[in-house]
Every structure is written in structure tokens, then in C-alpha cells.
Amino acid sequence: MRRSWIALGLAAVLLFSIGMAIGRQGDSPEAASRPRATVTVTEAVPGARPPKTTDKPAGFARSRRGAVSAAAAYVDSLDGRVLLDPTALSRRIAEIASSETRGDLVRAYVAAAEQTRKQLGIGTAPEPVVILRASPVGYRVDRFTTVEATVAIWRVGIVGSGATAAPQQSWRTETVSLVWEDKTWKVAALGSETGPTPPLPGSAATSEAAELFTAIPEFEEFARELP
């Protein structure tokens, strides 16, 4: 059951609906004819900015608050830069996963990350501008004991690639199942579902894709250091 949850929720956790977004646009005549000569690599691509890592143990408290902090930190640590760096991704999953699910999660995430790179057009020439960001909005504790916990993290993400898809928002609820192991909380399973998704006001103006690819990389991401 746990392995099924991992398999079913993984793609959504990892891609923020990238597969659906790029799949829709990648098959369109507009996407096929979109110019690619002017795109450049941004910080979302490995090498432009080091991924967030830590050499210190997690040390999250064996409490409800500690479980929430662990879930939020772990989801946040699997951000765009790490997702696009197979080595950093494998290392990070190995650090946060429980002993029972570590192997399955590492294999599944590495495979999904490779698919993500293909969907975003990374490695093609010229290298596209890639936007892959997410930020937490709120949390909900669905279950808590001193040995297991389930925390839902509500997040909004922005994803786009100059090669395959215009930037767009994605609202998701990421569910993190935790177990108490080695004196801290470890990830036992990950799940994801769409929404809740608030609508934009009918009068709200949206930016053109070219403007987004230029403006978004100018904003630095807020870094949240892990304990």
C-alpha cells in the first residue's frame, strides 16, 4: 500500500503538474514553432546556483510542531535545483527517507527527474530558460502520534520552459507521511493532489510568456535553511 502511494503521488509531487502542462502545449503548433534562439539558462538549472544541502542532522522535535517542521523542510528541500541535479537528488532523498522506503524513493525520484529534464527541454541547444519554483502557503496535520505523523502542505508552484511551455501556476497539496527513526522524523511516503486552487479575479491581467521568462529570473528565491 505504501509503495502504491509513492508511485501514484510521485509524479505530481515532483513535477507540479509539469507533465500535464507541457504535454498540452508541447503537441500544439504554437509550441512547435516557438522561437528558441533567444533563451538562456537560469538559476533553476544545476550549476547556476548550488542546491540547498546540509551536513547537520535534521534533529526535528518529537512533537506535533516538529513533525510539521520536518514535512515542510523536506518538501522544500526537493526544490527545482535539486530536482534537476540527479546526484544532489539521490543524496537528498537518502538523507530524508526512512530505511524502509529509501531505495524505492531514490529510484523513483531519479527516474522522474530524468523525465522532468526531458519535458523541460534541458540539455537541448540552445539551452532554454527554465522556471521551476514552489512556495508553501499553509499546512494541515492529518494524523500525529509519537511514532508516526501525516502532514499536508498546501503549495503554489510556477513552472515553465522556453523550449516547451509558457510559465503557469500550479496549486497542490503535498501529503508527507513521517515515521520516527534515528531520533528524528523521516519520510515514509509522499502523496499529492491538485488544489485547492483559488481563481484569479476576472479583471486580473496576466503577463505574456516572454515577459515572465525575463522578469521571474530577476527575483531571487527565499532560502530556508534546514536545521
PEVEN-V888140 format. One record per residue. N is the residue number from 0. RES is the residue in one letter. SS is DSSP state (h for helix, s for strand, l for the rest). NEAR is the number of other C-alpha atoms within 10 Angstrom. Layout:
# PEVEN-V888140
n=N res=RES ss=SS near=NEAR
n=N res=RES ss=SS near=NEAR
This chain:
# PEVEN-V888140
n=0 res=M ss=l near=6
n=1 res=R ss=h near=11
n=2 res=R ss=h near=13
n=3 res=S ss=h near=11
n=4 res=W ss=h near=13
n=5 res=I ss=h near=21
n=6 res=A ss=h near=18
n=7 res=L ss=h near=13
n=8 res=G ss=h near=17
n=9 res=L ss=h near=20
n=10 res=A ss=h near=22
n=11 res=A ss=h near=22
n=12 res=V ss=h near=21
n=13 res=L ss=h near=22
n=14 res=L ss=h near=22
n=15 res=F ss=l near=26
n=16 res=S ss=l near=22
n=17 res=I ss=h near=23
n=18 res=G ss=h near=17
n=19 res=M ss=h near=12
n=20 res=A ss=h near=21
n=21 res=I ss=h near=22
n=22 res=G ss=h near=14
n=23 res=R ss=h near=13
n=24 res=Q ss=h near=15
n=25 res=G ss=h near=18
n=26 res=D ss=l near=11
n=27 res=S ss=l near=12
n=28 res=P ss=h near=9
n=29 res=E ss=h near=12
n=30 res=A ss=h near=17
n=31 res=A ss=h near=12
n=32 res=S ss=l near=8
n=33 res=R ss=l near=12
n=34 res=P ss=l near=11
n=35 res=R ss=l near=16
n=36 res=A ss=l near=12
n=37 res=T ss=l near=10
n=38 res=V ss=l near=19
n=39 res=T ss=l near=15
n=40 res=V ss=l near=19
n=41 res=T ss=l near=21
n=42 res=E ss=l near=20
n=43 res=A ss=l near=23
n=44 res=V ss=l near=24
n=45 res=P ss=l near=18
n=46 res=G ss=l near=12
n=47 res=A ss=l near=11
n=48 res=R ss=l near=11
n=49 res=P ss=l near=14
n=50 res=P ss=l near=22
n=51 res=K ss=l near=17
n=52 res=T ss=l near=14
n=53 res=T ss=l near=13
n=54 res=D ss=l near=8
n=55 res=K ss=l near=8
n=56 res=P ss=l near=13
n=57 res=A ss=l near=18
n=58 res=G ss=l near=14
n=59 res=F ss=l near=20
n=60 res=A ss=l near=16
n=61 res=R ss=l near=16
n=62 res=S ss=l near=15
n=63 res=R ss=h near=17
n=64 res=R ss=h near=12
n=65 res=G ss=h near=15
n=66 res=A ss=h near=29
n=67 res=V ss=h near=25
n=68 res=S ss=h near=18
n=69 res=A ss=h near=26
n=70 res=A ss=h near=28
n=71 res=A ss=h near=22
n=72 res=A ss=h near=17
n=73 res=Y ss=h near=22
n=74 res=V ss=h near=22
n=75 res=D ss=h near=21
n=76 res=S ss=h near=24
n=77 res=L ss=l near=21
n=78 res=D ss=l near=19
n=79 res=G ss=h near=23
n=80 res=R ss=h near=24
n=81 res=V ss=h near=23
n=82 res=L ss=h near=28
n=83 res=L ss=l near=24
n=84 res=D ss=l near=20
n=85 res=P ss=h near=18
n=86 res=T ss=h near=11
n=87 res=A ss=h near=19
n=88 res=L ss=h near=22
n=89 res=S ss=h near=19
n=90 res=R ss=h near=13
n=91 res=R ss=h near=20
n=92 res=I ss=h near=23
n=93 res=A ss=h near=17
n=94 res=E ss=h near=19
n=95 res=I ss=h near=23
n=96 res=A ss=s near=23
n=97 res=S ss=l near=21
n=98 res=S ss=l near=14
n=99 res=E ss=l near=10
n=100 res=T ss=l near=18
n=101 res=R ss=h near=20
n=102 res=G ss=h near=14
n=103 res=D ss=h near=15
n=104 res=L ss=h near=24
n=105 res=V ss=h near=19
n=106 res=R ss=h near=13
n=107 res=A ss=h near=15
n=108 res=Y ss=h near=23
n=109 res=V ss=h near=19
n=110 res=A ss=h near=13
n=111 res=A ss=h near=18
n=112 res=A ss=h near=22
n=113 res=E ss=h near=15
n=114 res=Q ss=h near=16
n=115 res=T ss=h near=19
n=116 res=R ss=h near=17
n=117 res=K ss=h near=13
n=118 res=Q ss=h near=20
n=119 res=L ss=h near=26
n=120 res=G ss=l near=20
n=121 res=I ss=l near=22
n=122 res=G ss=l near=10
n=123 res=T ss=l near=12
n=124 res=A ss=l near=12
n=125 res=P ss=l near=16
n=126 res=E ss=l near=20
n=127 res=P ss=l near=25
n=128 res=V ss=l near=24
n=129 res=V ss=s near=29
n=130 res=I ss=s near=27
n=131 res=L ss=s near=23
n=132 res=R ss=s near=19
n=133 res=A ss=s near=22
n=134 res=S ss=s near=18
n=135 res=P ss=s near=17
n=136 res=V ss=s near=11
n=137 res=G ss=s near=11
n=138 res=Y ss=s near=18
n=139 res=R ss=s near=13
n=140 res=V ss=s near=16
n=141 res=D ss=s near=12
n=142 res=R ss=s near=13
n=143 res=F ss=s near=16
n=144 res=T ss=l near=13
n=145 res=T ss=l near=12
n=146 res=V ss=l near=13
n=147 res=E ss=s near=18
n=148 res=A ss=s near=24
n=149 res=T ss=s near=23
n=150 res=V ss=s near=24
n=151 res=A ss=s near=23
n=152 res=I ss=s near=23
n=153 res=W ss=s near=23
n=154 res=R ss=s near=23
n=155 res=V ss=s near=19
n=156 res=G ss=s near=18
n=157 res=I ss=s near=18
n=158 res=V ss=s near=23
n=159 res=G ss=s near=24
n=160 res=S ss=s near=24
n=161 res=G ss=l near=28
n=162 res=A ss=l near=26
n=163 res=T ss=l near=27
n=164 res=A ss=s near=24
n=165 res=A ss=s near=20
n=166 res=P ss=s near=24
n=167 res=Q ss=s near=15
n=168 res=Q ss=s near=16
n=169 res=S ss=s near=20
n=170 res=W ss=s near=22
n=171 res=R ss=s near=24
n=172 res=T ss=s near=25
n=173 res=E ss=s near=28
n=174 res=T ss=s near=24
n=175 res=V ss=s near=26
n=176 res=S ss=s near=22
n=177 res=L ss=s near=27
n=178 res=V ss=s near=20
n=179 res=W ss=s near=20
n=180 res=E ss=s near=14
n=181 res=D ss=l near=11
n=182 res=K ss=l near=12
n=183 res=T ss=s near=19
n=184 res=W ss=s near=31
n=185 res=K ss=s near=28
n=186 res=V ss=s near=29
n=187 res=A ss=s near=24
n=188 res=A ss=s near=25
n=189 res=L ss=s near=26
n=190 res=G ss=s near=20
n=191 res=S ss=s near=23
n=192 res=E ss=s near=16
n=193 res=T ss=s near=15
n=194 res=G ss=l near=14
n=195 res=P ss=l near=13
n=196 res=T ss=l near=14
n=197 res=P ss=l near=7
n=198 res=P ss=l near=6
n=199 res=L ss=l near=9
n=200 res=P ss=l near=7
n=201 res=G ss=l near=6
n=202 res=S ss=l near=6
n=203 res=A ss=l near=7
n=204 res=A ss=l near=8
n=205 res=T ss=l near=8
n=206 res=S ss=l near=11
n=207 res=E ss=l near=10
n=208 res=A ss=h near=16
n=209 res=A ss=h near=12
n=210 res=E ss=h near=10
n=211 res=L ss=h near=17
n=212 res=F ss=h near=23
n=213 res=T ss=h near=13
n=214 res=A ss=h near=11
n=215 res=I ss=h near=15
n=216 res=P ss=h near=16
n=217 res=E ss=h near=11
n=218 res=F ss=l near=7
n=219 res=E ss=l near=8
n=220 res=E ss=l near=12
n=221 res=F ss=l near=7
n=222 res=A ss=l near=9
n=223 res=R ss=l near=10
n=224 res=E ss=l near=11
n=225 res=L ss=l near=20
n=226 res=P ss=l near=13
